[in-house]
Amino acid sequence: MSEASAAPVPMPAKRRGAQLVMLAAAVLIVMGAYANVGLAVEGKLPSGMLTYGLSLAVLMSVAYLVLAKFAPWADPLILPLVTLVNGLGLVMIYRLELAEMAGASSANQIMWTAVGVVMFAVTLIVIRDHRMLQRLTYTAGAVGLVLLAAPALLPGSISEVQGAKIWIRLGGFSIQPGEFAKLALVVFFAGYLVAKRDVLALAGRRLLFIDLPRARDLGPVLIVWVVSLGVLVFEKDLGTSLLLFGTFVAMLYIATQRTSWVLIGILLFCFGAFVAGQLFDHVGARFDAWLDPSNAIYYGNDPVCEPGGAVNSMCGKSYQVMQGLFGLGAGGILGTGLGQGHPDLIPLSFSDFIFDALGEEIGLTGLMALLMIYALIVERGLRTSIAARDPFSKLLAGGLSFILAWQVFIIVGGVTNLIPLTGLVTPFMSQGGSALLANWILIALLVRMSDAARRPPPQAIQNEGLTQVFQR
């Protein structure tokens, strides 16, 4: 069969229609929440509701059209689910803006959402075959390391915010390069592990019921462990450190199916966390706040500790966490209702603590529904990994899905005091541009791989009739 006679199988119209209906339903849910906030706070529908609704609908229509054109066989659930989460984040930031929460800006977040959708579209258009990324394995690794290390090498006046050196600020522009570094490093991990998985899967000595790897094969996990500790020490970024090391260990397990790598990763993490907690005050303070959250101190007339103001160490080690827990407690099972809580009393409720702020108003029931949406996005990504037809795609899809799930666990666990607070943000919801853009690119890569995994083989229409020849 010649290339000229082969053509991709078009996606059935019913599938496209179902995806469009789900996307419209997501936009309508968001608009209902937006109207609810306006009615609760101001007693009337928001004045910009029509503009807001049309903007969101146009953005998601563009994303849908690009997806239908360049990735027609992609999982139809991913885009509507992400639209719903992103839209609810916009609603909550608008809610905080009405509460005069310092730093909350719904207009800026809509702008960043628009840029994120553009990045989503550009990624799908430029990367027609994700397997080309395998040829850039070591280039991606080098780019990821440069992006990860750049803030630590720059002066604090350019890179430091609230003690953590994770930003690059030039004039009125700021970017968090670590958010993009994680994507580049996942590509590197996938390419490297595909090439080395046979060696890393070899068993050494057997201890009880576990086959330990050979000592000479411990190099990669030790190197990533040291790099993650370097991020923790020099940039004071516990979140990225945990995200980086956890993702590599998870992908190492996916590649080798060796439980021993997971156990080694857990042991290395516990040892590194213990040593860092003993040697570095900023790490020890996080653990102290986790173990004793009632250590919050409120200095009544100090403006830095006033609700809605900036928060520093004078407010107590656990002030932020305690305020978030109070908000969740006030929300209870069903919540106070959108627009009827006091999320402005939670510091950084538009970024790190947006999960707690939203939880006060939608309650435990609403938060469980939100976590189920995240779980569905991750499940669709893992389904893509299982269906992928080559090892690189399996590892890349699995790694991207895990990094999204791991990030949600880390931030939700931190703000609910399940684990120490790390400073990560809730994907697609928290205010800010870097994380939102990086996560939209992540979704574009998952969509691209989903399209490749679900697309039927090419068709050949023979001259004699309608006989179809499928090629693998």
N, C-alpha and C positions, 0 to 999 in steps of 0.2 A: 504494500500500500504506500503510495507516495504521500509526501507532506501536504501536497495541494489538496488531496482528497480527504484529509483528516481535519476534523473540526471539533472543538470542545462541545460537549453536550450542554445545551442551555438548561438553566434551572427552571423547574416547572413553575407555571404562573401561580399556582396555589401556594407554593412555598414563599414566593415573593410577596403575595398578598397577605399571607399570615404574618410575615415579618413586619410589613407596613402597619397592619392593624395593631400589633403589639407595641410598635414604636409610638403610634398615635395614642394608645392607652397610657403609655408611660408619660407622655407629655401632658395628657389630660389630668393624670394623678398629680403631677407636679403643679399644674395650674390650680387644681382644687386646693392643694396645700397652701399655695401662695395667696389665694383668695381668703382662705381661713385665717391666715395670719393678719391680713389687712382688716378683716371684720372684727377680730378679737382685740387688736391693738387700737385701731382708729375708728371702729364702728362703721366702716364702709369698705367697699372694694378698693384695692390699691389703685391710685390714679394711673400708674404705669403698667397696669396688668396686661392690657392689650399689646403694648409694645414688647413687654417681657415675653408673653406667650408666643407672639409672632417670631421674635428673635430666636427663642429656643426651638420652635418648630422649623424655622428655616435652616438653622444649623444642623439639626438632626436629619432634615430632608437631604441636605448636601451630603452628609455622611452616608445616608442610605443609598443615594444615587451612585456615589463613588463605589460603595461596597457592591451594589448590584451590577456595576459595570466591570469592575476589576477583580472581584472575589465573589461571584454569584453563588457558589456552592458553600460559602462559609456558614457556620452555625447560626441559625436565624435568631437565637436567643441572646447572644452576647451583646449586640448593640442596644436592644431595648433595655436590658438589665443595667448596663452602664449608664444609659441615658437617665434612668430612674434614680440611680444613686447620685449622679452628678446634679440632677435637677433638685433633689432634696437638699443637697448641700447648698445650692444657690438660695433655696427658700430659707434655710436656717441662717445663712449669713444676712439675708434681707431682714429676718426677724431680729437679729442682733443689732443691725443698723438702726432699726426703729427704736430699739432700747438704748440707743446712743452709746453702744459699746465701742470704746476707742479702738480703732484699727479695722473695724468691720466695714467692708465696702462691697455691696452687691454689684455695682457697676464694674468695678475692677475684675471681680470674679467672672462676670459674664464675658468680659473681654478676654480673659485667660481661657475660658471655655471655648470661645470662638477660635483662638489660636490653637488650642488643643485639638479641635476638630480638623483644622487645617493640617496640623501635623499628622493626624490620623490618615487623612486623605493622601497627603504627600507620601507617607510611608507605603501605602497600598499601591500608589501609582509607580513609585520608583522601584520598590522591591517586588518585582513580578514573580521571582522564584526565590524563596527564603534560603534555599540551599546554597546560594551564592555567598551567604554569610560564613559558611564553613571555610571558604578560601581566605577569609579575613580573620581567622582565629587569633593569631598572634598580634595582628594589628589592633583588633578589638581589645585584647588584653592590655596592650601598651596604652591605648587611649583611655581605658578604664582606670588604670593606675595613675596616669597623669591627672585625670579629672578628680580622682580620689585624693591625691596628695597635694593638689594645687593650693587649697585653702591653708594647709599647714605651713606651706613655704612662704606665704604672703604675710605682710605685716598685719597685726591685729586690727589696725584701723580700717583695713579693707575687708578682712575675713571674719572678724569675731563679733558675735551677737550673743549676749547673755552668757558669756563664758565659753561658748562652743565656737570653734573655728571651722565653720562649714559653709561660709558664704564667700562670694566674690562681688564686691560692691564698687562700681565705678560711676561716679556722678549720681544720677537718679536711677540707674539701672542696677539690679541685683539678680544674681542667679545662684542656685545651690547645685554645684556640679556633681555632688555625690548622687543625686537623683538619676542623672544620666549615666554615671559611672556604673551603677548596678546593672543597667541594660547591657552595656558593653562587656562587663565581666561575665554575665550569664552566657552571652554568645561565646566568649573565650572558654568558659568552663565546659560548655557543650562540645565545642570543637576539640578541646584537649582530651576530654574524657572519652570521646569516640575513638580517638587515636590510641589512647593508653588503657582502655578498659580491660583488655585481655590480660595485661600485666598486673593491673591493680586488682583483678579478680582472683589471682592466684592465691592459694592458701598456704600459710606457713604452719606454725604449730597449732595444735588444737588444745583449747583450754575449756574443760567441762564440755559444753555442747556447742561451743563457738569456734569456728576456724579463724584464727587470727591472721592478718596479712603478714607478709614477710617484712622484716625490719627495714630493708632497703627500699621498700615501697611506701614508707611513711612520709617521704619528702614532700609530696604535693600538699597533703593535709597540714603538715607542720608549717609550710611556707604561708598558706592562706591563714592559718592561725596567727602567725607572727604579724602578717599584714593587718589583720583585724585588730590585734592588740595595739599596733602602731596607730591605727585610726582612733582607738580609745584613749591612748596616752597623749598623742600630739594634737588631736583635734577635739578631744573631750566629747566624742560623739558615740555614746553607748549604743544608740539605735542602729546606726549604719554598721558598726562593728558586729553586732549580733546578727543583723540581716545578712551581711556578707558571709560570715562563717557558717551560719545555719543553712544558707542556700547551697553552698559548696558541698557540705556534708550530705544534704538531701539529694543533690544531683549525683554525688559519688555513690550513694546507695542505689539510685535508679539505674546507674550505669553497670554496677557490679552485682547487685542483689546480695551484697554481703552485710549482714546485720552488725558484724564486728566494726565496720566503719562508723556506724551510728554510735555505738558504745564508745569508741575512741574519741569521736567528736564531742560527746557529752562530757567525758572525763577531761579533755583538754579545755573545754569551755568552763567547767567548774573550777579547775585549777587556775586558769587565767583570771576568772572573776574574783576568786579568793585573794590571789596575789595583788591584783589591781586595787581591790577594796582596802587592802592593808597599806599599800604604798601611795595611793593617790586620793587626796581628800574629796575630789569631785565624784569619784566612784563610790567611796565610802559613804558620802552624804546620801546618795541615791538608795543604798541599801538600808541606811538608818531610817530614812523616810518610809521605806517599804515595811520595815519591821515594826516601826512605831509611828503610824500615821497620826496619832493623837498629839504628836509633838508640834503641831501647828501653833504659831504665836501670832497674835493680831495686835499690832500697835495702832490703837484707835485713831489718833490724829495724824498719823504718818501718811502723806499722800501716796507713797509708793505701795502701801498696803491697802489703799482704798479699793473697793470693788470697781472693776473696770480699769484700774490703773496698772502701771507696770509693776512687776513683782520681782523682788530680789531676795537675797538670803536673809534680810532683816525680817521678812514675814514668816520665818520659820521653815524648817526643812520640808514640811508636808502641807503647807498652806494650800497649794493648788489642788493637791489630791483630795484633801479634806473637803474643800469647797465643792469639788466635783462629786464626791460621795454624798454630801448633803443634798446636792441637786438631784441625784438619782433617787435618794431616799424620799425626797419631796414628791417626785413623780409617781412612785409606787408602781402598781401593776398596770394601770391604764393611762397614767400621765395626767398632767394638769390641763392639757389641750394646747394645740399650737397657738402661740401668742399669749398664753395665760400664765406662763411661769416666770421665773426670774433668772434667766441664763446669764444676765449681765453681772451677777454676783460671782460667777465662776471666772477666774483669771484665764486669759488666752482661750476663751470659749469659741472663738472663731477659727482657731488653728488646732493646737494640741488637744484641747478639751471639748471639741465640738460634739463628740460622742456623748459626753455627760450632759452637755447643754441640751442636746436633742432628746436625750433620755428623760429629762425632767418633764418635757412637754408631751412626749408620745408614750412614756412609760416602758415598763419591762416588755410588755406585749409588742409595742412598736419596735423596740430595739431587737427583739428576737426575729421579727420579720425582716429588719434591715440586715441582720447577720445571715439570714437565710438567702437574701439576694446576693450577698457577697459569696456565700457558699455555692450558689448556683453558677456564678461566674467562674469560680475556681473549678467546679465540677465539669463545666463545659470545656475548660482548658485542659483538664486531665483526660477527658474523653478524647480530645484532639490528640493528646500525647499517645494514648493507647491505639488510636486509629492510624497514626502516622506510618508511612511506608519505609522510612529509613531511620537509622539510629540517631543521626544528628537531629532530625525533626522531633523524635521522641524525647530526647534530652532537652532540647531548647523549649519545647512546649511544656514539658514537665517543670523545668526550672522557672519559667516565667509564671506559671500557675502557682508554684510553691512560693515564689517571692511575694506575690500578691496576698496569698493566704497568710504567710508568715508576718507580713507587715500589719495586716489587720489584727492578728493575734497579739503582736507586740504592743500596738498602741491601745487596743481595747483592754488587754491585760494590765497595762500600765495605769490607765486612768481609772480602772476599777480596783487597783491595788492587788491584783492577782500576782503580778510580777513587778519588779522595780520600774519606775517611769523612765523612759528612754528618750523622749523628745521627738519621736516620729509623728507623722500626721496621718489622719484617716484618709485612705485613698479616695479621690474624686470628691471629697466633701470639704475638707479643710481649706481655708483660704490660702492662696499662694499660687504662683505660676509654675515653678520648677517641677514640683511633684505632680501637678495636674498634667503638664505637657509630657513628662516621662511616662505617666500611666496611660495616657492616650496612645502613645507610641507602642507601649507594651500590648495594649489591646489590639492595635493594628497588626502587630506581629502574630498574635494568637489567631486573629481573623485570617491572615494570609495562610498560616499553616492549616487552619481548619478547612479552608477552601481546597487546599491541595489534598488533604486527607479524605475529604468527602466527595471530591469530584470523580465521577465515573471515568473510565478509560476513554480515549478518543474513539470516535466513530468513523467508519469508512463506508461510504455509500457506493456500492458497486454499480457498474453501468447496467447490469442486467436487471436490477430491481431494488428492493428495499432491504436486502440482507445487510445486517450490521456485523462488522468484524471488530471485536474488542481486543485491544492490545494491552498488555500489562507492561 
